[in-house]
Amino acid sequence: MNGPSEGGSLDGLRVLDLATLFAGPLAATLLGDFGAEVVKVEHPSQPDPSRGHGPSKDGIGLWWKLLGRNKRTITLDLSKRGGRATLLRLAAETDVIIENFRPGTLEKWDLGWAELSAANPRLILARVTAFGQFGPYAHRPGFGTLAEAMSGFAAITGEPDAPPTLPPFGLADSIAGLATAYAVLTALRARDRTGEGQVIDMAIIEPILTVLGPQPIWYDQLGHVQPRTGNRSANNAPRNTYRTADGSWVAVSTSAQSIAERVMRLVGRPDVIDEPWFATGADRARHADVLDGAVGAWIAERTRDEVLAAFEKAEAAIAPVQDVRDVMSDPQYLALDTVTSVDDPELGPLRMQNVLFRLSATPGAIHWAGRPHGADTDAVLGELGLTATEIRELRAEGAL
């Protein structure tokens, strides 16, 4: 098990994943999916907590099987003398290190940028923290939930008369993971030109703010504060979820004017199309009660299959509101192999999300699911040049 097979876009790239939980490790996963050789470094007695998050089977965390895929796993206590020396040896042969310790932690162990870049001037160090490396909050503990609250996401999510709503999954962490992978590739491109590495400062509170769109400029220029609108949009209508006669739910979107017109013709209200307010999405949104009433009443009289078929025939935009059971059998996801099967020596065949996108010449692949804690320690350190005696000494010190 020497890493993903040759031919991936990132073949030859070496990554050390020192991070825990989600944002940093997800970035490493995304790089590994496209050929990077990723080595996951965990504390000998305190594995990545993601191994214990969520449901498990036979005592094996299932989330880790997804997050740890395409990674070799080793243990290393960076606070020990031997652990520090071993990390510097690994860094000398690594392209990218991803870490998410609180600012100053690596420096406390004499493993800051000065020491790491001295070991490898071409190194990219991605530092992923809740609030960034500087500023008044930099040393606070933080998680994605705080970013979802601070960024304005929770404030605009939920019904108008209900409390702010947090997502039931790691939204901010996931967005930051995607952004970190992008930042790594950007820094590598710069290294191609300059020959020198650099530090990436990724604050989890920032990428989610970018994804939230133009709220800052709206406020700056107009003093506008986006309110909670539930499933409705201030930019178009009808846009909502609607219940069908058989108790299912569907989502309708009319971001394009032509789609809005098709929907209203379909539901038997072509008369509203001639109203002056129907001409723009924002004006339609101000008459959402009328439009939702017409669409909702029409959908409520029909089964989900009837509604979906009618919308498809009318070339209007609609989707069923699906839970994971529906996702696993959805014909479009099946065609794309979005949820693919991976053979795992511990649990047998596993189904998980496939790589993030398809490349025609150098596609990504899942070569294995998350490995046991420290499974590849001896192999990785042996390849680094450590002797069996040195590895035994590191274990005796408690560094492994």
C-alpha positions in Angstrom: 0.0 0.0 0.0 2.2 2.8 -1.3 -0.5 5.3 -2.1 -3.0 5.8 -5.0 -2.1 4.4 -8.3 -0.2 6.5 -10.9 -2.1 8.6 -13.4 -4.1 10.9 -11.1 -3.8 14.6 -11.6 -1.9 15.0 -8.3 0.3 11.9 -8.7 3.6 12.5 -7.0 2.3 15.1 -4.6 3.0 14.2 -1.0 0.7 15.5 1.8 0.9 15.2 5.6 -2.5 15.5 7.3 -1.9 16.6 10.8 -5.4 18.0 11.3 -8.3 16.6 13.2 -12.1 16.5 12.7 -13.3 17.9 9.4 -12.0 21.0 7.6 -8.3 20.2 7.3 -8.8 16.4 6.9 -11.4 16.9 4.2 -9.0 19.0 2.2 -6.4 16.2 2.5 -9.1 13.7 1.4 -9.9 15.8 -1.7 -6.2 15.9 -2.7 -5.9 12.1 -2.1 -8.9 11.4 -4.3 -6.9 12.8 -7.3 -3.7 11.0 -6.7 -1.8 12.7 -3.9 0.0 10.4 -1.5 -1.6 11.4 1.8 -0.2 10.3 5.2 -2.5 10.9 8.1 -0.6 11.6 11.3 -2.5 11.0 14.6 -1.5 11.1 18.2 -0.6 7.6 19.5 -3.3 7.6 22.2 -5.7 10.3 21.0 -6.8 9.4 17.5 -8.6 11.9 15.3 -12.0 12.4 17.0 -13.8 11.9 13.7 -13.2 8.2 14.2 -15.8 8.3 16.9 -18.2 10.7 15.4 -21.6 9.4 14.4 -22.8 5.8 14.1 -20.3 2.9 14.1 -20.4 -0.7 13.0 -18.6 -3.4 15.0 -16.9 -0.6 16.9 -15.6 1.0 13.7 -16.6 4.6 13.0 -18.2 4.9 9.6 -17.6 8.7 9.1 -13.9 7.9 9.4 -14.2 5.4 6.5 -15.2 8.3 4.3 -12.9 11.0 5.7 -9.9 8.8 5.9 -10.1 7.3 2.5 -6.9 7.2 0.3 -4.8 8.0 3.4 -2.1 6.0 5.0 -2.2 6.2 8.8 0.7 6.7 11.2 1.0 7.7 14.8 3.4 10.4 16.0 3.5 12.5 19.2 4.9 15.8 18.0 5.5 17.0 21.6 8.2 14.3 22.1 11.7 14.9 21.0 11.7 11.9 18.7 8.3 12.8 17.3 9.5 16.3 16.4 12.6 14.9 14.7 10.6 12.4 12.8 8.1 15.1 11.6 11.0 17.2 10.3 12.3 14.2 8.4 8.9 13.7 6.9 8.5 17.4 6.1 11.8 17.3 4.2 10.2 14.9 1.7 6.7 16.4 1.7 5.0 19.0 -0.5 2.1 20.0 1.8 1.4 19.9 5.5 -2.2 20.5 6.7 -2.7 21.3 10.4 -5.4 22.8 12.6 -3.8 23.2 16.0 -4.5 26.5 17.8 -2.1 29.2 16.7 1.2 28.9 18.5 1.0 25.1 19.2 3.4 24.1 16.5 5.7 26.9 17.6 5.6 25.6 21.2 7.0 22.3 19.9 9.6 24.1 17.8 7.8 23.0 14.6 6.7 26.4 13.4 7.1 27.8 9.9 10.8 28.7 10.6 11.7 25.1 11.4 9.5 23.5 8.8 10.6 25.7 5.9 14.3 25.3 7.0 13.8 21.5 6.6 12.1 22.0 3.2 12.0 25.5 1.6 9.5 24.2 -1.0 6.9 23.2 1.6 3.3 24.4 1.6 2.0 24.7 5.2 -1.8 25.0 5.3 -3.0 26.3 8.7 -6.7 25.8 9.2 -8.2 27.3 12.4 -11.6 28.7 13.4 -10.5 32.4 13.4 -7.2 32.6 11.6 -3.6 33.1 12.8 -4.1 36.6 14.2 -6.7 39.0 15.5 -8.6 39.2 18.8 -10.2 35.8 18.5 -7.2 33.9 17.1 -6.5 31.9 20.3 -10.1 31.0 21.1 -11.2 27.4 20.6 -13.7 27.2 17.8 -15.6 24.9 15.5 -17.6 25.2 12.3 -20.8 25.8 14.3 -19.4 29.1 15.5 -18.6 30.1 11.9 -22.2 29.2 10.9 -23.4 31.6 13.6 -20.8 34.4 13.1 -21.0 34.5 9.3 -24.7 35.4 9.1 -25.7 32.0 7.9 -27.8 31.1 10.9 -29.4 34.6 11.0 -30.9 34.1 7.5 -31.8 30.4 7.9 -35.3 29.4 9.2 -38.8 30.7 9.2 -39.3 34.5 9.8 -40.9 34.0 13.2 -38.7 31.1 14.3 -35.2 31.1 15.9 -32.0 31.2 13.8 -31.2 27.8 12.5 -27.9 25.9 12.4 -27.3 23.2 9.8 -27.4 19.6 11.0 -24.1 18.8 9.5 -20.6 20.3 9.2 -21.4 23.0 6.6 -18.7 25.6 7.5 -16.1 22.9 8.0 -16.9 21.4 4.6 -16.8 24.7 2.8 -13.5 25.4 4.5 -12.2 22.0 3.4 -13.0 22.7 -0.2 -11.4 26.2 0.1 -8.3 24.7 1.7 -7.8 22.2 -1.2 -8.2 25.1 -3.6 -5.7 27.2 -1.6 -3.2 24.3 -1.6 -3.4 24.0 -5.4 -3.0 27.8 -5.8 0.1 27.8 -3.6 1.5 24.9 -5.5 1.1 26.8 -8.7 3.0 29.7 -7.3 5.7 27.3 -6.2 6.0 26.1 -9.8 6.9 29.7 -10.6 9.1 30.7 -7.7 10.4 27.5 -6.4 9.5 28.5 -2.8 6.8 27.3 -0.5 4.5 29.5 1.7 2.0 29.5 4.5 -1.8 29.3 3.9 -3.8 30.9 6.7 -7.4 29.5 6.4 -9.9 30.8 8.9 -13.1 28.7 8.9 -15.2 31.8 9.5 -14.2 33.2 6.1 -15.1 30.8 3.2 -18.7 30.4 4.4 -19.0 34.2 4.3 -18.0 34.2 0.7 -20.5 31.5 -0.1 -23.3 33.5 1.5 -23.1 36.0 -1.4 -23.6 39.8 -1.6 -24.8 40.5 2.0 -21.8 42.7 2.9 -22.1 44.8 -0.2 -25.9 45.1 0.2 -25.4 46.4 3.7 -22.5 48.6 2.8 -24.3 50.3 -0.1 -27.9 50.1 1.0 -28.0 49.3 4.7 -30.0 46.2 3.7 -30.0 43.3 6.2 -31.3 40.0 4.7 -34.1 38.6 6.8 -35.1 35.0 7.4 -37.6 34.0 4.7 -37.9 30.3 5.2 -37.9 28.5 1.9 -38.9 31.6 0.0 -36.4 33.8 -1.9 -36.3 37.6 -2.2 -35.2 37.2 -5.8 -37.8 35.0 -7.4 -41.2 33.2 -6.8 -42.7 30.7 -6.8 -39.8 29.2 -4.9 -40.7 26.8 -2.1 -41.4 23.3 -1.0 -44.8 21.9 -1.6 -46.6 18.9 -0.3 -48.2 16.4 -2.7 -51.4 14.4 -2.4 -49.5 11.3 -1.3 -47.6 13.1 1.5 -44.3 13.7 -0.3 -42.6 17.0 -0.8 -41.2 18.6 -3.9 -39.1 21.8 -4.4 -39.8 24.3 -7.2 -37.5 27.0 -8.4 -38.2 29.7 -10.9 -34.9 31.6 -11.1 -35.5 32.2 -14.8 -38.5 34.2 -16.1 -39.3 31.6 -18.7 -39.5 28.9 -16.1 -41.8 31.0 -13.9 -44.1 31.4 -16.9 -44.2 27.7 -17.6 -45.0 26.9 -14.0 -48.0 29.2 -13.8 -49.3 27.9 -17.1 -48.9 24.4 -15.9 -50.9 25.1 -12.6 -53.7 26.8 -14.5 -52.9 30.4 -13.7 -51.6 31.9 -16.9 -53.5 35.1 -16.1 -50.9 36.2 -13.6 -48.2 36.2 -16.3 -49.7 39.4 -17.7 -49.6 41.2 -14.3 -47.0 44.0 -14.4 -45.4 42.6 -11.2 -44.7 39.3 -12.8 -42.0 40.7 -15.1 -39.2 40.4 -12.6 -38.1 37.9 -10.0 -38.0 40.5 -7.2 -41.5 41.7 -8.0 -42.8 38.1 -8.1 -41.2 37.5 -4.7 -43.3 40.3 -3.3 -46.4 38.4 -4.5 -45.3 35.0 -3.2 -48.5 34.4 -1.3 -50.5 34.5 -4.5 -48.0 32.4 -6.5 -47.4 29.9 -3.7 -51.1 29.5 -3.2 -51.7 28.6 -6.8 -48.7 26.2 -7.1 -49.3 24.6 -3.7 -53.0 24.0 -4.4 -52.3 22.4 -7.8 -49.5 20.2 -6.4 -51.6 19.2 -3.3 -54.2 17.5 -5.7 -51.6 15.2 -7.3 -49.2 12.5 -6.3 -45.5 13.1 -6.4 -45.0 11.0 -9.5 -47.8 12.9 -11.3 -46.3 16.3 -10.3 -42.8 15.4 -11.4 -44.0 14.0 -14.7 -46.1 17.1 -15.4 -43.3 19.5 -14.6 -40.8 17.5 -16.7 -43.2 17.6 -19.6 -43.6 21.3 -19.2 -39.8 21.8 -18.9 -40.2 23.4 -15.5 -37.7 23.1 -12.7 -38.6 20.7 -9.9 -37.0 18.1 -7.7 -38.3 15.7 -5.1 -37.3 16.4 -1.5 -35.2 13.3 -0.9 -33.7 11.7 2.2 -30.7 9.5 2.0 -32.8 6.4 1.2 -34.0 8.2 -2.0 -30.5 9.5 -2.8 -29.1 5.9 -2.8 -31.7 4.8 -5.4 -32.1 8.0 -7.5 -31.5 7.2 -11.2 -29.5 10.3 -11.9 -27.1 9.7 -8.9 -26.9 6.0 -10.1 -26.0 7.1 -13.6 -23.2 9.4 -12.3 -22.0 6.8 -9.7 -22.2 9.6 -7.2 -22.5 7.1 -4.4 -20.0 4.3 -5.2 -18.9 1.1 -3.7 -15.6 0.6 -2.0 -14.2 -2.7 -0.7 -13.0 -2.5 2.8 -11.0 -5.2 4.6 -12.7 -4.4 7.9 -16.3 -4.0 7.0 -16.6 -5.4 3.5 -18.2 -3.4 0.6 -19.0 0.2 1.7 -21.1 2.7 -0.2 -19.9 6.3 0.1 -19.8 9.5 -1.9 -17.5 9.3 -5.0 -14.8 11.8 -5.9 -16.0 15.3 -6.2 -15.9 15.7 -10.0 -15.0 13.8 -13.2 -11.9 14.5 -15.2 -11.8 13.0 -18.7 -8.1 12.3 -18.8 -6.9 11.9 -15.2 -9.9 10.9 -13.2 -9.8 10.6 -9.4 -10.5 7.3 -7.6 -11.1 5.9 -4.2 -8.5 3.2 -3.6 -9.4 2.3 0.0 -11.6 3.5 2.8 -10.3 4.9 6.1 -7.5 2.7 7.6 -7.1 1.6 11.2 -5.3 4.0 13.6 -1.6 3.8 13.0 -1.9 0.9 10.5 0.9 2.2 8.3 3.4 3.6 10.8 6.1 1.1 10.4 5.8 1.0 6.6 5.9 4.8 6.2 8.8 5.3 8.6 10.7 2.5 7.0 10.3 4.1 3.6 11.6 7.3 5.2 14.8 5.5 6.1 14.2 4.7 9.8 15.6 1.4 10.9 13.7 -1.1 12.9 15.8 -0.1 15.9 15.0 3.5 15.5 11.3 2.7 15.3 11.5 0.7 18.5 13.3 3.5 20.2 10.5 6.0 19.2 7.9 3.6 20.6 9.8 3.3 23.8 9.9 7.1 24.1 6.1 7.2 23.5 6.6 9.1 20.3 4.7 6.5 18.3 
